[in-house]
Amino acid sequence: MSRRTIIPFGPQHPVLPEPIHLDLVMEDEKVVEAIPSIGFIHRGLEKMAEKKDFQEMAYIAERICGICSFIHSMGYCQAIEAVLRLEIPRRAEFLRVIWGEMSRIHSHLLWLGLTADAFGFESLFMHTWRLREKLLDLIEETSGGRVIFGVCKVGGVRRDVDAEALDRLLAALADLEADCREIAAVFARDASVQRRLSGIGVLPKEEALRLGAVGPTLRGSGVPSDSRRLGYAAYDALDWAPVTEEAGDCRARCLVRMREIAQSFDLIRQAVAKIPEGPVSAKVVGAPRGEYFARLEQPRGEVVYYVKGNGTKHLERFRVRTPTFANLPPLLKILQGCELPDVPIIVLTIDPCISCAER
């Protein structure tokens, strides 16, 4: 009979960008159960809605997570705008799409670099993050920020991007896209990468649906679910389809993110080609009274924002359901039966963001 031992994984670990903690129940080198412990970095951001007025809360929402910052503020603003029955200018909706897709590319490039670092491919890690720096320069040029954009507000966006700047953006993104294709070829075909990703951490489609997986974790198991299909912002004017892979393993989740980078470049080009002239913000009158759920697609998956207003400048309730929180049950499932050296790779493939999960 095999003897069971418990090995702690995290919250400090060389491959972890986030302080996730798991107690791994082991039989020899095989994981038979993973028990999560969360709550290390609870920050009380949702409670702050009772003290900061609903306009200021856009800044707080953006700081739920640095990597997903823009879409956090965008989701919060969409929820407040729905309660206020405020229609924002169409140009602002297209700008939100452009910045949202730049945020997605940024997040996926960061993840690809961390994954390469996790299995020891240091040169691939450095090359990926070098390209990420180029994208951050473009984000800074258009929004004024690098990681925290600071450009989304209730009623639209804080600044416009003129035609000349959009042309420069497209030219720079074309060069960046060519470099990203080189990286994609390495992740897709390099033998050492395949040995660490293929057949590892398999999540069947039925289990992904049963356990409520979202984002690339769900689409890597063959489910074409993407909240952008709801048509919020300007996505209803763009031509695209969710990216899926059928294998359900670590490689499939990696391929989904690589293909989504290419898709984001295309969505930005479409948005720039179709963006109308006009103002970028609408006047906000009154205070929110009522409640609303807003659903958006973060780089990590579907995120849900709930706001409840009582007619004053302070919200009565602000709640966020993040994709990492939704992907924890699938993670615990796919860790069962894996070998101990594969645990870091499997954990990274859900792209965990514990600062998102612990508001």
Secondary structure, DSSP 8 states (H G I E B T S, - for coil): ---EEEEEE-SS-TT-SS--EEEEEEETTEEEEEEEE--TT---TTGGGGTSBTTTHHHHHHTS-STTHHHHHHHHHHHHHHHHT----HHHHHHHHHHHHHHHHHHHHHHHHHHHHHTT-HHHHHHHHHHHHHHHHHHHHHHS-SSS---EETTEES----HHHHHHHHHHHHHHHHHHHHHHHHHHH-HHHHHHHTTSS---HHHHHHTT--HHHHHTTT----GGGG-TTTGGGS-------SS-SHHHHHHHHHHHHHHHHHHHHHHHHH---S-SB----S--EEEEEEEEEETTEEEEEEEEEESSSBEEEEEEE-HHHHHHHHHHHHHTT-BGGGHHHHHHHT---HHHH--
